Amino acid sequence: MTMSKQTDINAILAAADSGGVIQASTMLELTQRGVLPNDPTLHTTMSVESALRAAGLSADEVEEILDR
């Protein structure tokens, strides 16, 4: 995994609240920072799992990250 991808993963994980949810305003910020693609459908409240998938990770990669 590239350092850039790991940085994106860390940003997504840090953005989540204790329930594993990222608020819409934070999703917009992650999009503006280039962590997530510029897709209007991503400007909504989302689970960490969904955000990681939107960032381009495979289901297996997401599962591995969430199992840590």
Secondary structure, DSSP 8 states (H G I E B T S, - for coil): --HHHHHHHHHHHHHS-TTSEE-HHHHHHHHHTTSS---GGGSS-EEHHHHHHHTT--HHHHHHHHT-
